[in-house]
Amino acid sequence: MRFIETWIQATVAATRDLTPGIREFLLRPDGAPASRYPVGSHIQVGVTIDGRPATRFYSLVGEAGAEGYRIAVRRAPDSRGGSRYMWSLAPGARLAITLPASLVELDWIRRHFCLIAGGIGITPILGAAQALARRNADVTLHYAVRSRGDAAYLNELQVLLGDRLIVHAADEGRRLDLGAAFATLPQQAMTLFCGPMRMLDAARHAWQAAGRPITDLRYETFGSSGSLPTESFRVRLKQENVELVIPHDRSMLDVLNAAGHEVMSDCRRGECGVCALDVIEVDGEIDHRDVFFSDQQRCDSHKICACVSRARGTITVDTLHRADAT
Ligand SMILES: Cc1cc2nc3c(=O)[nH]c(=O)nc-3n(C[C@H](O)[C@H](O)[C@H](O)COP(=O)(O)OP(=O)(O)OC[C@H]3O[C@@H](n4cnc5c(N)ncnc54)[C@H](O)[C@@H]3O)c2cc1C
């Protein structure tokens, strides 16, 4: 798997507040119309955090349109600042973005689809709902939110799907029962999911408990805040007398590379496993935030995805980099 990144320049053409915490941005690329893309695609955006360049991924909202790329950004409290930077942008602002890429593929010849969105996870799901409704597929969307006031694109979805949109608003006491949702699906149905990692874990378990092939559950995840607080931790390198501190606002991958330890990486979102390192010893606890390893592998903790996963305490890893190797 290789993620090819082509960076281009774009301008913020318009912004629109969808909810108090979610803002939509229309990005117009320089010089050429927006490329066509399959639903479920995302772009990367160059952001500035504490004066340093960084990138953040954003799903493209809705089907491709000539007017530009539409993204919607949730303002993340307790964050390193990527979404805060996005929210600081006004129409006319200039940005570097990548051309769209996608890892989520729907099997369009199926007849029955279940879409599941948790919160801001609605962004890649909206385009899928539009495309499936246009094809007259049998599609139901379960949309889990804290309250209807937090639900972006609710009106558009109601018009599009009518009673095939089921809103599970926590403040109305309507929590999504994944087991019940999957039990009503025809056996050949495919599910597309986007939501927080804990909800994804629950969906994977419910899907398998319902006796369905795991390949029929497709998903996108936006990264995980993990199960432990995001704090600094220490990494020791096997065979080298080196101990590094990973601060709360940097990844293990970035710190290792900045210190010259050459860890290979690709997706940088815990999906491809290219940056996985051997774990030699754990004095504390590992907080696996990837979607690459199985439950059993996470439990065994013999490896860690350096791009997203973190720890409490000190871990010893083997980067396989040998300074004296020729
Ligand atoms: C494919 C894809 C599509 C996405 N689409 C969207 C979208 O449509 N809309 C949207 O709003 N977001 C989307 N995201 C998430 C987005 O890229 C950003 O992560 C989000 O905007 C938050 O950025 P931030 O810098 O404000 O927060 P971050 O600092 O990235 O914080 C996000 C979470 O990670 C935790 N965290 C903080 N520091 C660290 C650290 N050092 N290492 C690991 N975790 C940490 C925080 O506790 C917080 O809960 C998508 C992500 C991916 C991978």
The ligand as an SDF file (V2000), in Angstrom:
LIG
                    3D

 53 58  0  0  0  0  0  0  0  0999 V2000
   -8.9630    9.9630    6.9170 C   0  0  0  0  0  0  0  0  0  0  0  0
   -9.3200   11.0270    7.9260 C   0  0  0  0  0  0  0  0  0  0  0  0
  -10.3910   11.8420    7.6930 C   0  0  0  0  0  0  0  0  0  0  0  0
  -10.7200   12.8460    8.6130 C   0  0  0  0  0  0  0  0  0  0  0  0
  -11.8090   13.6230    8.3700 N   0  0  0  0  0  0  0  0  0  0  0  0
  -12.1610   14.5680    9.2630 C   0  0  0  0  0  0  0  0  0  0  0  0
  -13.3260   15.3560    9.0340 C   0  0  0  0  0  0  0  0  0  0  0  0
  -14.0300   15.2110    8.0300 O   0  0  0  0  0  0  0  0  0  0  0  0
  -13.6200   16.3210    9.9470 N   0  0  0  0  0  0  0  0  0  0  0  0
  -12.8640   16.5000   11.0920 C   0  0  0  0  0  0  0  0  0  0  0  0
  -13.1770   17.3920   11.8930 O   0  0  0  0  0  0  0  0  0  0  0  0
  -11.7970   15.7320   11.3430 N   0  0  0  0  0  0  0  0  0  0  0  0
  -11.4120   14.7870   10.4450 C   0  0  0  0  0  0  0  0  0  0  0  0
  -10.2950   14.0370   10.6810 N   0  0  0  0  0  0  0  0  0  0  0  0
   -9.4930   14.3200   11.8750 C   0  0  0  0  0  0  0  0  0  0  0  0
   -8.5190   15.4790   11.5690 C   0  0  0  0  0  0  0  0  0  0  0  0
   -7.4940   15.0480   10.7000 O   0  0  0  0  0  0  0  0  0  0  0  0
   -7.8370   16.0370   12.8300 C   0  0  0  0  0  0  0  0  0  0  0  0
   -7.3200   14.9740   13.5600 O   0  0  0  0  0  0  0  0  0  0  0  0
   -8.8060   16.8220   13.6720 C   0  0  0  0  0  0  0  0  0  0  0  0
   -9.1860   18.0120   12.9790 O   0  0  0  0  0  0  0  0  0  0  0  0
   -8.1830   17.1960   15.0150 C   0  0  0  0  0  0  0  0  0  0  0  0
   -6.9670   17.8720   14.7920 O   0  0  0  0  0  0  0  0  0  0  0  0
   -6.3250   18.6950   15.9630 P   0  0  0  0  0  0  0  0  0  0  0  0
   -4.9320   19.0330   15.5870 O   0  0  0  0  0  0  0  0  0  0  0  0
   -7.2370   19.8230   16.3420 O   0  0  0  0  0  0  0  0  0  0  0  0
   -6.3890   17.6710   17.1200 O   0  0  0  0  0  0  0  0  0  0  0  0
   -5.3140   16.5360   17.5560 P   0  0  0  0  0  0  0  0  0  0  0  0
   -4.2210   17.1620   18.3290 O   0  0  0  0  0  0  0  0  0  0  0  0
   -4.9560   15.7280   16.3900 O   0  0  0  0  0  0  0  0  0  0  0  0
   -6.1910   15.7980   18.5980 O   0  0  0  0  0  0  0  0  0  0  0  0
   -7.1980   14.8900   18.2200 C   0  0  0  0  0  0  0  0  0  0  0  0
   -7.2910   13.8690   19.3310 C   0  0  0  0  0  0  0  0  0  0  0  0
   -6.0230   13.2140   19.4650 O   0  0  0  0  0  0  0  0  0  0  0  0
   -5.5530   13.3320   20.8200 C   0  0  0  0  0  0  0  0  0  0  0  0
   -4.1380   13.7090   20.7950 N   0  0  0  0  0  0  0  0  0  0  0  0
   -3.6020   14.8590   21.2310 C   0  0  0  0  0  0  0  0  0  0  0  0
   -2.2700   14.8300   21.1130 N   0  0  0  0  0  0  0  0  0  0  0  0
   -1.9510   13.6600   20.5550 C   0  0  0  0  0  0  0  0  0  0  0  0
   -0.7180   13.0610   20.1470 C   0  0  0  0  0  0  0  0  0  0  0  0
    0.4590   13.6490   20.3480 N   0  0  0  0  0  0  0  0  0  0  0  0
   -0.7610   11.8430   19.5500 N   0  0  0  0  0  0  0  0  0  0  0  0
   -1.9340   11.2400   19.3400 C   0  0  0  0  0  0  0  0  0  0  0  0
   -3.1240   11.7540   19.7330 N   0  0  0  0  0  0  0  0  0  0  0  0
   -3.1480   12.9450   20.3230 C   0  0  0  0  0  0  0  0  0  0  0  0
   -6.3720   14.4180   21.4910 C   0  0  0  0  0  0  0  0  0  0  0  0
   -6.6110   13.9890   22.8440 O   0  0  0  0  0  0  0  0  0  0  0  0
   -7.6310   14.5160   20.6700 C   0  0  0  0  0  0  0  0  0  0  0  0
   -8.6600   13.7700   21.2290 O   0  0  0  0  0  0  0  0  0  0  0  0
   -9.9460   13.0160    9.7920 C   0  0  0  0  0  0  0  0  0  0  0  0
   -8.8510   12.1860   10.0200 C   0  0  0  0  0  0  0  0  0  0  0  0
   -8.5430   11.1960    9.1100 C   0  0  0  0  0  0  0  0  0  0  0  0
   -7.3580   10.2990    9.3810 C   0  0  0  0  0  0  0  0  0  0  0  0
  1  2  1  0
  2  3  1  0
  2 52  2  0
  3  4  2  0
  4  5  1  0
  4 50  1  0
  5  6  2  0
  6  7  1  0
  6 13  1  0
  7  8  2  0
  7  9  1  0
  9 10  1  0
 10 11  2  0
 10 12  1  0
 12 13  2  0
 13 14  1  0
 14 15  1  0
 14 50  1  0
 15 16  1  0
 16 17  1  0
 16 18  1  0
 18 19  1  0
 18 20  1  0
 20 21  1  0
 20 22  1  0
 22 23  1  0
 23 24  1  0
 24 25  2  0
 24 26  1  0
 24 27  1  0
 27 28  1  0
 28 29  2  0
 28 30  1  0
 28 31  1  0
 31 32  1  0
 32 33  1  0
 33 34  1  0
 33 48  1  0
 34 35  1  0
 35 36  1  0
 35 46  1  0
 36 37  1  0
 36 45  1  0
 37 38  2  0
 38 39  1  0
 39 40  1  0
 39 45  2  0
 40 41  1  0
 40 42  2  0
 42 43  1  0
 43 44  2  0
 44 45  1  0
 46 47  1  0
 46 48  1  0
 48 49  1  0
 50 51  2  0
 51 52  1  0
 52 53  1  0
M  END
$$$$
